[in-house]
Every structure is written in structure tokens, then in C-alpha cells.
Amino acid sequence: MAIISSAHAAEAEQETHATHESVGATGGEAHHEGGFPPFQTENFAPQLVWLVLIFGFLYILMSRIALPRVGGIIENREQKIVSDLDASREMQAKAQAAAAANDEILRLRREEAQAIGREAQQKIANETAAQRTRAESDAGEKIRAAEERIAAAKSAALANVEAIALDAAASIVEKLTGAPADRARLAAEYKSVN
């Protein structure tokens, strides 16, 4: 048994040694021969063919599908911007026209208000003048009536004064002379003095 196990051990060792040598020989040669496969000169032709095919495919894909879509989006956006600018210019023109119309309406309303104010002022002035004229005529009538009353009161007072003066003169004459005074003669004397 010991002989069999030593024979197996020797075989296993030879196999391991052979495996290491073969790996070292192939790996060492491959490692030292060309380096990185894309940089090996025998791979340049297939790489260039694949580069041209992939670049051509991407170029066709971009020029037929992607770029027209991007161009369409840019063109649509440009048209939208142009239409928005046109719409904003139109709205601005409408706003300016509305502002001018509003200014004109305000000017007309202001003129109407001033005309109404002038009319009201003239009407008030006319009414005031008419009221003043009525008041002055009423005051004039009242003054004339008062003057007539004063004149009547004055003439009544003067008539009483004459009678009082005649009575006083008759009384004085009676006291001085002791005889009754002649009233008709005193009245004639009083009228000749006045």
C-alpha cells in the first residue's frame, strides 16, 4: 500500500509539474509576443472594418432619424417663437390703441364734466341773481311800506304834537292872563310859524 500511494504521489507531482510548465510556456509566450490585442497589427484591418461599419451605421441612424427630429423640434420652436413675438406685437398694438382710446374717452368725459360744472355754476349764478332781485324787490316793498307807516305815524304824531302844542300854549296863556285862551287864534298863529 505504501508503494501504491508513493506511485500515485509521484504521478500527481509529475502532472502538476507538467501543468505548470505548459501554463508557463503558453502564458509566457502569449504575454511576451504581442501585448494588448487591439494594438496588434494583425487586428488593425478587422478593427478598421468594424469602425467603418459602426460609424456608417451611426451616421445613417443620426442623419435619418435623430437629426431630422431635432431639426423639426428646433424649427417648430423657432416658428412658435416667431408666432409668439407676432402675437405679442399685435397685443401691444391693441393695448396702445386701447390706451389711446381710453385717453380720448377720459379727455371727452373731462370736457363734459367741465361743461356740466360751468352750466351748473351759470345756473346757480342765475338763480342767485333772481333770488337777489326778488329779495331786493321784497326788501324795497317792505322799505316802502315801512316808510309809508313811518310817514303815517309821523303825520299822526305831528297832528298830535300840534294839538299838544295848542293845549300847552292855551294853558300857558290861561295861567299868564288868567283868562281863557282863544284856540282858533292860537292854531292860526302856529300854522303861520310852521
GUPA-341808 format. One record per atom (N, C-alpha, C, CB): x, y, z. Coordinates in steps of 0.02 Angstrom, whole numbers, padded with zeros to 5 digits, always signed. Glycine has a CB too. Layout:
XYZ ...
***
This chain:
+00040-00058+00000 +00000+00000+00000 +00042+00062+00000 -00046+00000+00058 +00094+00058+00034 +00139+00116+00035 +00168+00128-00033 +00194+00107+00086 +00178+00071-00070 +00208+00078-00136 +00157+00109-00183 +00231+00009-00163 +00095+00091-00176 +00043+00119-00220 +00035+00193-00205 -00024+00081-00211 +00033+00212-00144 +00024+00282-00127 +00084+00323-00149 +00012+00291-00053 +00145+00297-00145 +00202+00336-00168 +00201+00341-00243 +00268+00305-00144 +00175+00289-00278 +00171+00292-00351 +00119+00344-00371 +00153+00222-00380 +00064+00347-00335 +00013+00398-00350 +00039+00467-00336 -00051+00386-00310 +00077+00474-00286 +00105+00540-00268 +00153+00562-00321 +00139+00538-00200 +00193+00515-00348 +00242+00533-00399 +00206+00553-00462 +00291+00476-00412 +00152+00519-00479 +00114+00537-00539 +00081+00605-00531 +00060+00484-00553 +00054+00618-00474 +00021+00682-00462 +00071+00738-00466 -00015+00682-00394 +00131+00725-00441 +00182+00777-00443 +00203+00791-00514 +00242+00758-00400 +00210+00739-00554 +00230+00748-00624 +00175+00786-00662 +00245+00680-00657 +00113+00770-00648 +00058+00805-00682 +00058+00879-00663 -00009+00772-00666 +00066+00894-00600 +00066+00964-00577 +00123+01001-00609 +00072+00968-00501 +00184+00967-00613 +00242+00999-00642 +00230+01011-00717 +00306+00957-00631 +00200+00963-00751 +00186+00970-00822 +00135+01026-00834 +00160+00904-00852 +00086+01031-00790 +00035+01083-00797 +00067+01151-00789 -00022+01074-00746 +00112+01159-00740 +00145+01223-00729 +00189+01242-00788 +00186+01221-00665 +00222+01194-00816 +00266+01208-00873 +00226+01229-00933 +00310+01148-00889 +00170+01193-00945 +00130+01210-01004 +00097+01278-00996 +00077+01157-01017 +00074+01293-00936 +00045+01359-00925 +00098+01412-00930 +00011+01363-00856 +00155+01399-00903 +00210+01448-00907 +00232+01458-00978 +00269+01426-00865 +00234+01404-01018 +00257+01410-01087 +00206+01448-01128 +00271+01341-01117 +00142+01431-01121 +00092+01465-01163 +00079+01535-01137 +00027+01426-01164 +00073+01542-01073 +00060+01609-01045 +00118+01655-01056 +00043+01605-00972 +00178+01628-01048 +00237+01670-01055 +00245+01692-01126 +00298+01633-01033 +00231+01647-01173 +00240+01665-01244 +00186+01715-01264 +00237+01603-01288 +00124+01702-01243 +00070+01747-01263 +00080+01815-01231 +00002+01718-01243 +00105+01813-01172 +00115+01876-01136 +00171+01916-01167 +00129+01862-01063 +00222+01884-01192 +00280+01920-01218 +00276+01934-01292 +00343+01881-01204 +00229+01902-01329 +00228+01908-01401 +00200+01974-01425 +00189+01852-01430 +00135+01991-01412 +00106+02049-01445 +00078+02101-01398 +00053+02027-01491 +00070+02090-01336 +00041+02137-01290 -00036+02140-01295 +00070+02207-01302 -00065+02200-01293 -00137+02211-01293 -00165+02197-01362 -00154+02284-01270 -00216+02151-01369 -00239+02129-01436 -00261+02186-01482 -00295+02081-01427 -00296+02239-01460 -00314+02291-01508 -00254+02327-01537 -00360+02341-01475 -00196+02324-01505 -00137+02357-01531 -00094+02311-01574 -00095+02383-01473 -00115+02250-01584 -00078+02204-01626 -00093+02220-01699 -00095+02130-01609 -00044+02221-01741 -00051+02242-01811 -00095+02194-01851 +00017+02247-01844 -00097+02131-01835 -00140+02085-01873 -00214+02097-01858 -00122+02013-01857 -00231+02137-01804 -00301+02152-01788 -00323+02220-01815 -00310+02151-01712 -00280+02259-01846 -00297+02326-01871 -00350+02323-01926 -00235+02362-01897 -00343+02278-01974 -00390+02275-02031 -00461+02259-02007 -00366+02222-02082 -00471+02207-01966 -00540+02194-01945 -00567+02251-01901 -00544+02128-01906 -00523+02281-01862 -00546+02337-01819 -00567+02396-01862 -00490+02359-01771 -00529+02411-01915 -00548+02466-01960 -00613+02451-01996 -00492+02479-02011 -00623+02390-02016 -00686+02371-02050 -00745+02382-02002 -00684+02297-02074 -00737+02358-01940 -00791+02367-01891 -00801+02441-01874 -00775+02327-01827 -00747+02478-01871 -00753+02550-01858 -00793+02584-01913 -00683+02583-01852 -00778+02568-01976 -00814+02599-02032 -00887+02577-02031 -00782+02580-02100 -00900+02512-02019 -00969+02488-02017 -01009+02521-01961 -00970+02412-02009 -00982+02524-01902 -01017+02553-01845 -01026+02629-01854 -00980+02539-01778 -00973+02662-01878 -00978+02734-01890 -01030+02749-01944 -00909+02764-01910 -01029+02707-01998 -01079+02717-02052 -01149+02706-02025 -01066+02669-02110 -01158+02652-01986 -01224+02639-01958 -01247+02697-01913 -01223+02573-01918 -01202+02721-01870 -01220+02777-01825 -01234+02841-01865 -01165+02790-01774 -01194+02852-01919 -01204+02911-01961 -01273+02908-01994 -01148+02916-02014 -01291+02850-02022 -01356+02842-02054 -01411+02849-02002 -01361+02772-02090 -01403+02818-01945 -01453+02823-01892 -01463+02896-01871 -01432+02780-01831 -01409+02932-01861 -01414+03002-01840 -01443+03046-01895 -01344+03029-01819 -01419+03036-01958 -01441+03081-02012 -01513+03067-02034 -01395+03074-02072 -01537+03005-02026 -01604+02988-02050 -01656+02993-01995 -01604+02918-02079 -01637+02982-01933 -01687+02979-01879 -01679+03035-01829 -01683+02912-01843 -01621+03039-01798 -01612+03085-01741 -01608+03158-01764 -01549+03067-01702 -01565+03172-01813 -01556+03242-01833 -01619+03273-01864 -01500+03248-01883 -01658+03237-01905 -01721+03267-01929 -01769+03282-01872 -01755+03220-01979 -01772+03238-01823 -01816+03252-01766 -01792+03314-01728 -01818+03192-01718 -01728+03318-01715 -01700+03377-01680 -01712+03440-01721 -01624+03367-01665 -01699+03434-01789 -01711+03491-01833 -01784+03512-01833 -01688+03475-01904 -01829+03462-01834 -01900+03477-01831 -01919+03511-01766 -01941+03414-01840 -01891+03489-01712 -01905+03520-01647 -01880+03592-01646 -01873+03479-01589 -01820+03601-01672 -01791+03669-01673 -01833+03714-01719 -01717+03668-01698 -01854+03688-01777 -01894+03728-01823 -01962+03744-01793 -01904+03691-01889 -01994+03695-01760 -02058+03708-01726 -02050+03760-01672 -02086+03643-01697 -01996+03755-01635 -01984+03803-01581 -01973+03873-01609 -01923+03781-01538 -01937+03877-01665 -01925+03942-01696 -01990+03971-01722 -01874+03935-01754 -02032+03929-01753 -02097+03953-01776 -02141+03975-01718 -02133+03899-01817 -02138+03939-01663 -02176+03957-01604 -02153+04024-01576 -02170+03902-01550 -02087+04034-01575 -02059+04097-01550 -02081+04154-01595 -01982+04094-01546 -02077+04143-01662 -02097+04195-01709 -02171+04211-01701 -02082+04173-01782 -02212+04159-01695 -02284+04172-01687 -02299+04206-01621 -02324+04106-01693 -02263+04186-01568 -02272+04219-01503 -02251+04293-01506 -02232+04183-01449 -02196+04306-01541 -02174+04376-01549 -02225+04416-01589 -02105+04379-01583 -02251+04386-01643 -02303+04421-01683 -02365+04434-01640 -02321+04379-01745 -02385+04383-01601 -02444+04391-01558 -02431+04445-01506 -02462+04324-01524 -02371+04446-01478 -02356+04497-01427 -02355+04567-01458 -02289+04482-01392 -02328+04573-01519 -02330+04638-01552 -02401+04660-01566 -02290+04636-01618 -02442+04613-01588 -02512+04628-01601 -02548+04649-01537 -02548+04568-01633 -02535+04612-01483 -02566+04630-01419 -02542+04698-01394 -02550+04576-01366 -02477+04712-01405 -02451+04777-01385 -02483+04832-01425 -02374+04778-01394 -02493+04821-01491 -02526+04872-01532 -02598+04882-01509 -02525+04851-01607 -02632+04826-01493 -02701+04832-01468 -02702+04869-01401 -02733+04762-01460 -02655+04854-01358 -02652+04887-01293 -02639+04962-01301 -02598+04856-01248 -02594+04979-01347 -02581+05050-01359 -02642+05085-01388 -02521+05059-01406 -02677+05051-01434 -02738+05080-01463 -02791+05088-01408 -02765+05036-01520 -02797+05038-01365 -02846+05042-01310 -02827+05099-01262 -02850+04976-01271 -02763+05107-01249 -02741+05161-01204 -02756+05229-01236 -02665+05155-01189 -02744+05235-01302 -02759+05298-01336 -02834+05312-01335 -02733+05297-01409 -02874+05259-01348 -02947+05268-01345 -02970+05286-01275 -02982+05203-01368 -02940+05255-01225 -02956+05271-01155 -02938+05343-01139 -02920+05223-01107 -02879+05365-01162 -02859+05435-01151 -02909+05483-01184 -02789+05447-01178 -02931+05465-01244 -02979+05508-01280 -03045+05510-01243 -02989+05484-01352 -03068+05452-01219 -03130+05449-01181 -03124+05490-01117 -03149+05376-01164 -03067+05484-01083 -03056+05523-01021 -03057+05598-01036 -02990+05503-00988 -03026+05618-01093 -03025+05688-01111 -03096+05713-01125 -02980+05700-01173 -03135+05673-01162 -03205+05692-01177 -03246+05696-01112 -03237+05642-01225 -03237+05647-01068 -03275+05648-01005 -03255+05709-00962 -03264+05582-00965 -03190+05725-00964 -03167+05783-00926 -03198+05847-00954 -03090+05787-00928 -03200+05852-01021 -03231+05911-01052 -03306+05914-01036 -03221+05910-01128 -03340+05856-01038 -03411+05854-01020 -03421+05875-00948 -03440+05784-01032 -03379+05850-00904 -03385+05868-00833 -03373+05943-00823 -03334+05827-00791 -03324+05971-00859 -03312+06043-00854 -03371+06082-00881 -03247+06063-00891 -03400+06058-00937 -03459+06093-00965 -03518+06089-00917 -03478+06062-01033 -03528+06030-00887 -03582+06023-00838 -03569+06069-00778 -03588+05949-00814 -03506+06072-00756 -03489+06116-00700 -03501+06189-00717 -03416+06106-00679 -03482+06209-00779 -03495+06279-00799 -03569+06293-00803 -03462+06294-00868 -03608+06245-00831 -03681+06254-00835 -03711+06260-00765 -03713+06196-00873 -03690+06215-00720 -03716+06218-00652 -03697+06283-00618 -03690+06158-00611 -03635+06305-00630 -03613+06368-00600 -03654+06427-00628 -03538+06380-00613 -03666+06426-00694 -03706+06479-00725 -03778+06477-00699 -03705+06473-00802 -03806+06415-00694 -03874+06408-00669 -03879+06434-00597 -03897+06334-00672 -03830+06416-00556 -03831+06439-00486 -03824+06515-00484 -03773+06406-00445 -03780+06542-00528 -03772+06615-00529 -03837+06649-00551 -03715+06635-00577 -03871+06619-00601 -03936+06648-00623 -03988+06644-00568 -03961+06612-00687 -03992+06585-00535 -04040+06578-00480 -04024+06625-00423 -04039+06505-00455 -03960+06632-00409 -03939+06678-00355 -03958+06750-00374 -03863+06673-00342 -03945+06769-00437 -03963+06837-00459 -04039+06847-00456 -03938+06850-00531 -04078+06796-00476 -04151+06802-00473 -04174+06807-00401 -04184+06741-00508 -04145+06767-00357 -04163+06770-00286 -04144+06838-00256 -04130+06713-00246 -04085+06862-00277 -04064+06928-00252 -04112+06982-00276 -03992+06944-00274 -04131+06978-00340 -04179+07027-00367 -04245+07023-00330 -04190+07016-00443 -04270+06961-00319 -04333+06953-00281 -04324+06980-00210 -04355+06879-00279 -04268+06964-00180 -04256+06988-00111 -04252+07064-00109 -04192+06957-00082 -04218+07092-00160 -04212+07165-00161 -04280+07198-00173 -04162+07187-00216 -04321+07167-00218 -04388+07196-00230 -04431+07188-00169 -04421+07163-00292 -04425+07127-00136 -04464+07117-00074 -04441+07167-00020 -04456+07045-00047 -04375+07176-00016 -04349+07223+00034 -04371+07294+00016 -04272+07220+00038 -04370+07311-00049 -04392+07378-00070 -04465+07390-00053 -04382+07388-00146 -04508+07338-00065 -04579+07344-00048 -04587+07352+00028 -04618+07283-00073 -04549+07312+00065 -04554+07317+00138 -04530+07385+00162 -04513+07261+00172 -04476+07410+00129 -04450+07476+00149 -04502+07529+00132 -04382+07492+00113 -04533+07525+00073 -04585+07574+00055 -04644+07571+00103 -04610+07563-00017 -04664+07508+00120 -04720+07501+00167 -04700+07529+00235 -04741+07426+00174 -04637+07516+00255 -04614+07543+00319 -04611+07619+00317 -04545+07514+00338 -04586+07645+00260 -04583+07718+00253 -04653+07748+00255 -04547+07738+00188 -04702+07713+00222 -04771+07738+00224 -04798+07736+00295 -04816+07696+00178 -04782+07681+00331 -04805+07677+00401 -04772+07732+00443 -04789+07608+00432 -04706+07742+00429 -04670+07794+00467 -04700+07862+00451 -04594+07793+00450 -04713+07874+00386 -04742+07939+00367 -04811+07948+00399 -04748+07945+00290 -04851+07893+00400 -04918+07898+00431 -04911+07910+00506 -04959+07834+00418 -04862+07873+00537 -04851+07883+00608 -04825+07953+00622 -04803+07830+00636 -04782+07978+00577 -04755+08045+00585 -04809+08097+00579 -04699+08058+00534 -04851+08088+00527 -04905+08137+00519 -04954+08133+00576 -04941+08127+00452 -04966+08070+00601 -05010+08063+00658 -04978+08095+00720 -05027+07989+00672 -04913+08084+00726 -04878+08113+00784 -04877+08189+00778 -04806+08085+00789 -04865+08212+00717 -04865+08285+00707 -04933+08315+00721 -04843+08304+00635 -04985+08279+00702 -05053+08303+00715 -05064+08306+00790 -05106+08259+00681 -05039+08257+00825 -05045+08257+00898 -05001+08310+00929 -05027+08188+00926 -04943+08322+00898 -04898+08373+00925 -04931+08442+00920 -04830+08373+00888 -04965+08452+00864 -04999+08517+00855 -05052+08526+00908 -05030+08523+00784 -05090+08472+00919 -05143+08476+00969 -05113+08485+01038 -05187+08413+00968 -05057+08449+01051 -05024+08455+01117 -04995+08526+01124 -04968+08402+01124 -04965+08550+01070 -04935+08617+01073 -04990+08670+01084 -04896+08633+01008 -05046+08661+01050 -05101+08709+01059 -05128+08707+01130 -05158+08695+01007 -05133+08644+01156 -05157+08637+01225 -05107+08669+01274 -05168+08562+01243 -05044+08658+01261 -04993+08686+01306 -04993+08762+01302 -04922+08658+01289 -04999+08788+01240 -04999+08861+01232 -05061+08891+01264 -04997+08881+01156 -05118+08858+01257 -05180+08883+01287 -05174+08882+01362 -05241+08843+01264 -05144+08832+01388 -05136+08825+01460 -05089+08879+01487 -05109+08756+01478 -05035+08892+01448 -04988+08944+01470 -05023+09013+01468 -04925+08944+01425 -05060+09025+01415 -05095+09091+01409 -05145+09097+01465 -05131+09098+01339 -05180+09046+01482 -05229+09050+01535 -05195+09064+01602 -05270+08985+01539 -05139+09037+01613 -05105+09048+01677 -05076+09118+01680 -05050+08996+01687 -05052+09140+01624 -05022+09206+01624 -05076+09262+01626 -04977+09215+01561 -05125+09253+01589 -05176+09304+01585 -05233+09291+01632 -05202+09310+01514 -05244+09234+01650 -05299+09215+01692 -05364+09208+01654 -05307+09265+01747 -05364+09226+01592 -05425+09220+01551 -05417+09161+01504 -05438+09286+01512 -05472+09132+01483 -05467+09076+01436 -05439+09099+01369 -05536+09044+01426 -05397+09055+01338 -05362+09073+01276 -05407+09055+01217 -05293+09037+01270 -05398+09093+01163 -05436+09080+01102 -05398+09028+01060 -05447+09147+01060 -05425+08969+01056 -05391+08913+01024 -05387+08923+00949 -05428+08847+01039 -05433+08949+00917 -05432+08960+00845 -05376+09008+00827 -05500+08986+00819 -05367+09059+00867 -05315+09108+00855 -05246+09078+00866 -05324+09170+00900 -05239+09036+00918 -05175+09003+00931 -05158+08954+00873 -05178+08964+00999 -05208+08919+00845 -05196+08872+00790 -05174+08909+00728 -05260+08830+00774 -05203+08969+00716 -05184+09009+00657 -05112+09034+00665 -05232+09068+00647 -05095+09054+00726 -05026+09078+00739 -04976+09020+00731 -05022+09107+00812 -04995+08960+00754 -04950+08902+00750 -04938+08883+00677 -04979+08841+00788 -04989+08883+00635 -04983+08866+00564 -04942+08919+00527 -05051+08858+00533 -04946+08980+00546 -04907+09032+00512 -04833+09025+00528 -04932+09101+00532 -04816+09000+00587 -04745+08992+00607 -04717+08931+00571 -04739+08983+00685 -04752+08878+00565 -04728+08815+00534 -04740+08819+00460 -04762+08752+00564 
***
